[in-house]
Amino acid sequence: MGNRRLYSGLFYDVLLAKWSFYGLKPVDDPPKTLVFMAVQPYLGAVSKQRNRPKNKAPTPKGPSAATPPPEEKSGDRVIEAQFLAGATEVDQFPPPVMSEIAFAGRSNVGKSSLLNSLMQRNGLVRTSSTPGCTRQISWFEAIADDKANLHLVDLPGYGYAKRSKSERKQWAHLIESYLLARSTLKGVVILIDIRRGLEEEEKSLLELLEGDSEVSRAPLETVIVATKLDKLSNSARKPALAALCAQVGRPVLGYAAPEHLGRRPLWRKIRRIAGVSLLEAAPDQDS
């Protein structure tokens, strides 16, 4: 208020000076109170301008605030996907004819939703709210827009206690037989619920994959994927991923199936492991 009185007094003096310059002589000087009332709105605007924070960037809102996904390249998009085969016994496995990437995780970890998102299909891999629903190994074929062909293998979920001991033992034998004796298996994607973290089942699976196989093949590559990021707030995702990285001692890819968040990084990684990495576009024949 003191500054406003000061400014109004200066304004009054300037006004009198201008009257004198033009040879004007008012009969009565305007009361200072009237001058203050006349300039008060201006002084309020000046005060607000002076108190406004400087160089403050606007807070982004909506989709623009999200980190954009990697730029799409040829080979990122799946143009065809289909179910190939299923097996509940080892002797039902289809012939090993092409590089395979297997997906393993606890029951209800979101494996089916991730595979549907990865292959850009709705309902190709059956999803269920009941844990332990998947009882077989399933093979899927995905063909990308650059004609690359991948075989993705859905392994039964493990760690579901409500199944009988004999069923769980049968599943363990089925999974181990595939993981240790499949000659065309190139890599395994291990899914971990970001809310649960690394548990004993995942530790045992990692130890199994790092051991000796029963067939002659190159060492398997393992990829750790944290699922259900969509269940966390945006501010909680980065710390949760950092904590899981510290637990497993290796990089972790985050994935949110409903948002398709993390699809391209994971797709490109499994393509590289399978030996069908994204290629640069070939020059035109006429050029």
C-alpha positions as CSV (number, residue, x, y, z in Angstrom):
1,M,0.0,0.0,0.0
2,G,2.9,2.3,0.7
3,N,4.3,1.8,-2.8
4,R,0.9,2.7,-4.2
5,R,0.8,5.9,-2.3
6,L,4.3,6.8,-3.5
7,Y,3.4,6.1,-7.1
8,S,0.2,8.1,-6.9
9,G,2.2,11.1,-5.4
10,L,4.7,10.9,-8.3
11,F,1.9,10.7,-10.8
12,Y,0.3,13.8,-9.2
13,D,3.6,15.7,-9.5
14,V,4.1,14.6,-13.1
15,L,0.5,15.7,-13.9
16,L,1.2,19.2,-12.4
17,A,4.4,19.5,-14.4
18,K,2.6,18.7,-17.7
19,W,0.0,21.3,-16.9
20,S,2.7,23.9,-16.3
21,F,4.5,22.9,-19.6
22,Y,1.4,23.5,-21.7
23,G,0.7,26.8,-19.9
24,L,-2.4,25.4,-18.2
25,K,-3.3,26.6,-14.8
26,P,-6.1,24.7,-13.2
27,V,-8.3,26.7,-10.8
28,D,-8.2,24.0,-8.2
29,D,-5.5,21.3,-8.0
30,P,-7.1,17.9,-8.3
31,P,-7.3,16.2,-4.9
32,K,-4.6,13.5,-4.5
33,T,-7.3,11.0,-3.4
34,L,-8.9,11.3,-6.8
35,V,-5.6,10.8,-8.6
36,F,-4.9,7.7,-6.5
37,M,-8.3,6.3,-7.4
38,A,-7.7,6.9,-11.1
39,V,-4.3,5.1,-11.2
40,Q,-5.2,2.3,-8.7
41,P,-6.1,-0.3,-11.4
42,Y,-2.9,0.4,-13.2
43,L,-0.9,0.1,-10.0
44,G,-2.6,-3.2,-9.3
45,A,-1.6,-4.6,-12.7
46,V,2.0,-3.4,-12.2
47,S,2.1,-5.0,-8.7
48,K,0.9,-8.4,-10.1
49,Q,3.5,-8.2,-13.0
50,R,6.3,-7.5,-10.5
51,N,5.3,-10.4,-8.3
52,R,5.0,-12.9,-11.1
53,P,7.7,-15.6,-11.0
54,K,10.3,-15.2,-13.8
55,N,11.4,-17.9,-16.3
56,K,8.9,-20.5,-15.0
57,A,8.2,-23.1,-17.6
58,P,4.6,-24.0,-18.1
59,T,3.6,-27.4,-16.7
60,P,2.8,-29.8,-19.5
61,K,-0.6,-31.5,-19.4
62,G,-2.3,-34.3,-21.2
63,P,-0.6,-36.6,-23.7
64,S,2.2,-34.1,-24.5
65,A,3.6,-34.6,-21.0
66,A,4.4,-38.3,-21.6
67,T,7.7,-39.4,-23.0
68,P,7.1,-40.2,-26.7
69,P,7.8,-43.8,-27.7
70,P,10.7,-44.7,-30.0
71,E,10.1,-43.7,-33.6
72,E,8.5,-46.5,-35.5
73,K,10.6,-48.3,-38.1
74,S,10.0,-50.9,-40.7
75,G,9.7,-54.2,-38.8
76,D,8.1,-52.8,-35.7
77,R,4.5,-53.5,-36.8
78,V,3.0,-57.1,-36.8
79,I,0.9,-57.6,-39.8
80,E,-0.1,-61.3,-39.2
81,A,-0.2,-63.4,-36.0
82,Q,-1.6,-66.9,-35.4
83,F,-1.7,-69.8,-33.0
84,L,0.5,-72.7,-34.2
85,A,0.4,-75.5,-31.7
86,G,-0.2,-76.5,-28.1
87,A,1.3,-79.3,-26.0
88,T,0.6,-80.7,-22.6
89,E,3.2,-83.5,-23.0
90,V,6.7,-83.4,-24.2
91,D,6.0,-85.8,-27.1
92,Q,3.4,-83.2,-28.4
93,F,6.0,-80.5,-29.0
94,P,6.1,-79.4,-32.7
95,P,9.3,-80.0,-34.7
96,P,12.0,-77.4,-33.9
97,V,12.3,-75.5,-37.2
98,M,12.7,-71.8,-36.3
99,S,14.3,-69.7,-33.6
100,E,11.9,-69.4,-30.6
101,I,11.6,-66.9,-27.8
102,A,9.8,-68.2,-24.6
103,F,7.8,-66.2,-22.1
104,A,7.7,-67.3,-18.5
105,G,6.2,-65.9,-15.3
106,R,4.1,-66.5,-12.3
107,S,0.4,-67.2,-12.7
108,N,-1.5,-63.9,-13.1
109,V,1.6,-61.9,-14.0
110,G,-0.1,-60.5,-17.1
111,K,1.7,-62.8,-19.6
112,S,-1.3,-63.3,-21.9
113,S,-2.0,-59.5,-22.0
114,L,1.6,-58.8,-22.8
115,L,1.7,-61.3,-25.6
116,N,-1.5,-59.9,-27.2
117,S,0.0,-56.4,-26.9
118,L,3.3,-57.5,-28.4
119,M,1.7,-59.2,-31.4
120,Q,-0.8,-56.3,-31.7
121,R,-3.8,-58.6,-31.5
122,N,-6.8,-58.7,-29.2
123,G,-7.7,-62.1,-27.8
124,L,-5.2,-64.2,-29.7
125,V,-3.7,-65.4,-26.4
126,R,-6.5,-66.3,-24.0
127,T,-6.6,-64.2,-20.9
128,S,-8.2,-65.1,-17.7
129,S,-8.7,-63.6,-14.2
130,T,-8.3,-67.0,-12.7
131,P,-4.6,-67.8,-11.9
132,G,-3.2,-71.1,-13.2
133,C,-5.6,-71.3,-16.2
134,T,-2.9,-71.9,-18.8
135,R,-2.0,-75.6,-18.6
136,Q,-0.1,-76.1,-21.9
137,I,2.8,-74.7,-23.8
138,S,1.5,-72.7,-26.7
139,W,3.4,-71.7,-29.9
140,F,2.5,-68.5,-31.8
141,E,3.8,-67.1,-35.1
142,A,4.2,-63.3,-35.6
143,I,5.1,-61.9,-39.0
144,A,6.3,-58.3,-39.1
145,D,5.8,-55.7,-41.9
146,D,9.3,-56.4,-43.1
147,K,8.4,-60.1,-43.5
148,A,10.5,-61.2,-40.5
149,N,9.0,-64.3,-38.8
150,L,9.1,-64.9,-35.1
151,H,7.9,-67.9,-33.0
152,L,6.8,-66.8,-29.5
153,V,6.2,-69.5,-26.9
154,D,3.8,-69.1,-24.0
155,L,4.8,-71.3,-21.0
156,P,2.4,-72.2,-18.3
157,G,2.3,-69.9,-15.3
158,Y,4.1,-71.2,-12.2
159,G,3.8,-70.7,-8.5
160,Y,0.0,-71.2,-8.2
161,A,-0.5,-73.0,-4.9
162,K,-4.2,-74.0,-5.4
163,R,-3.3,-76.5,-8.1
164,S,-2.6,-80.0,-6.9
165,K,1.0,-81.1,-6.2
166,S,0.8,-83.6,-9.1
167,E,-0.4,-80.9,-11.5
168,R,2.4,-78.5,-10.4
169,K,5.0,-81.3,-10.7
170,Q,3.7,-82.1,-14.2
171,W,3.9,-78.4,-15.3
172,A,7.5,-78.1,-13.8
173,H,8.6,-81.2,-15.8
174,L,6.9,-79.8,-19.0
175,I,8.6,-76.4,-18.6
176,E,12.0,-77.8,-17.7
177,S,11.9,-80.2,-20.6
178,Y,11.3,-77.4,-23.0
179,L,13.8,-75.0,-21.5
180,L,16.6,-77.4,-21.2
181,A,16.1,-79.6,-24.3
182,R,14.6,-77.3,-27.0
183,S,17.4,-76.8,-29.6
184,T,15.8,-73.8,-31.3
185,L,15.2,-71.8,-28.1
186,K,17.2,-68.6,-28.3
187,G,16.0,-66.6,-25.3
188,V,13.6,-66.4,-22.4
189,V,11.6,-63.4,-21.3
190,I,10.9,-63.6,-17.6
191,L,7.9,-61.5,-16.4
192,I,7.8,-60.1,-12.9
193,D,4.9,-58.2,-11.4
194,I,6.4,-54.8,-10.6
195,R,4.3,-54.8,-7.4
196,R,5.7,-58.1,-6.1
197,G,9.4,-57.8,-7.1
198,L,11.8,-60.7,-7.4
199,E,10.7,-63.9,-5.6
200,E,12.1,-67.4,-5.1
201,E,10.5,-68.8,-8.2
202,E,12.2,-66.2,-10.4
203,K,15.5,-66.8,-8.7
204,S,15.2,-70.6,-9.3
205,L,14.2,-70.0,-13.0
206,L,17.3,-67.8,-13.5
207,E,19.5,-70.4,-12.0
208,L,18.0,-73.1,-14.2
209,L,18.5,-71.0,-17.4
210,E,22.1,-70.2,-16.4
211,G,22.9,-73.9,-16.0
212,D,23.9,-76.5,-18.6
213,S,21.3,-77.5,-21.2
214,E,20.7,-81.0,-22.5
215,V,21.3,-80.1,-26.1
216,S,24.0,-78.3,-28.0
217,R,23.0,-74.7,-28.5
218,A,24.3,-71.2,-27.7
219,P,23.7,-69.9,-24.2
220,L,20.3,-68.6,-23.7
221,E,19.7,-64.8,-23.4
222,T,17.3,-63.8,-20.6
223,V,15.3,-60.6,-20.6
224,I,13.6,-59.3,-17.4
225,V,10.3,-57.5,-17.9
226,A,8.4,-55.7,-15.2
227,T,4.7,-56.1,-16.0
228,K,1.6,-54.1,-14.7
229,L,3.3,-50.7,-14.7
230,D,-0.2,-49.4,-15.4
231,K,-1.1,-50.4,-11.8
232,L,1.3,-47.7,-10.5
233,S,1.1,-44.0,-10.7
234,N,3.4,-42.2,-13.1
235,S,5.6,-40.9,-10.2
236,A,6.0,-44.4,-8.7
237,R,7.0,-46.2,-11.9
238,K,10.7,-45.1,-12.1
239,P,11.5,-45.8,-8.4
240,A,9.9,-49.2,-8.7
241,L,11.8,-50.1,-11.8
242,A,15.1,-49.0,-10.2
243,A,14.4,-51.1,-7.1
244,L,13.7,-54.2,-9.3
245,C,16.9,-53.6,-11.3
246,A,18.9,-53.5,-8.0
247,Q,17.2,-56.8,-7.0
248,V,18.0,-58.8,-10.1
249,G,21.3,-57.1,-10.9
250,R,20.6,-56.5,-14.5
251,P,18.5,-54.2,-16.8
252,V,14.7,-54.4,-16.6
253,L,12.2,-53.4,-19.2
254,G,9.0,-51.9,-18.0
255,Y,5.7,-52.9,-19.7
256,A,2.1,-51.7,-19.4
257,A,-0.1,-53.9,-21.7
258,P,-3.2,-51.7,-21.7
259,E,-1.1,-48.7,-22.8
260,H,1.2,-50.7,-25.0
261,L,4.0,-49.0,-23.0
262,G,7.3,-50.7,-23.6
263,R,6.2,-52.7,-26.6
264,R,8.8,-51.4,-29.2
265,P,11.9,-51.8,-26.9
266,L,10.8,-55.4,-26.0
267,W,9.9,-56.3,-29.6
268,R,13.2,-55.0,-31.0
269,K,15.1,-56.9,-28.2
270,I,13.5,-60.2,-28.9
271,R,14.0,-59.7,-32.7
272,R,17.7,-59.3,-32.0
273,I,17.9,-62.4,-29.8
274,A,16.0,-64.4,-32.5
275,G,18.5,-63.2,-35.1
276,V,16.0,-61.1,-37.1
277,S,17.0,-57.6,-36.1
278,L,15.5,-54.6,-37.7
279,L,17.2,-53.8,-41.0
280,E,17.8,-50.4,-42.6
281,A,15.6,-49.9,-45.6
282,A,17.3,-51.2,-48.8
283,P,18.0,-48.6,-51.5
284,D,15.7,-48.5,-54.5
285,Q,16.9,-50.6,-57.5
286,D,16.7,-47.6,-59.8
287,S,18.8,-45.3,-57.6
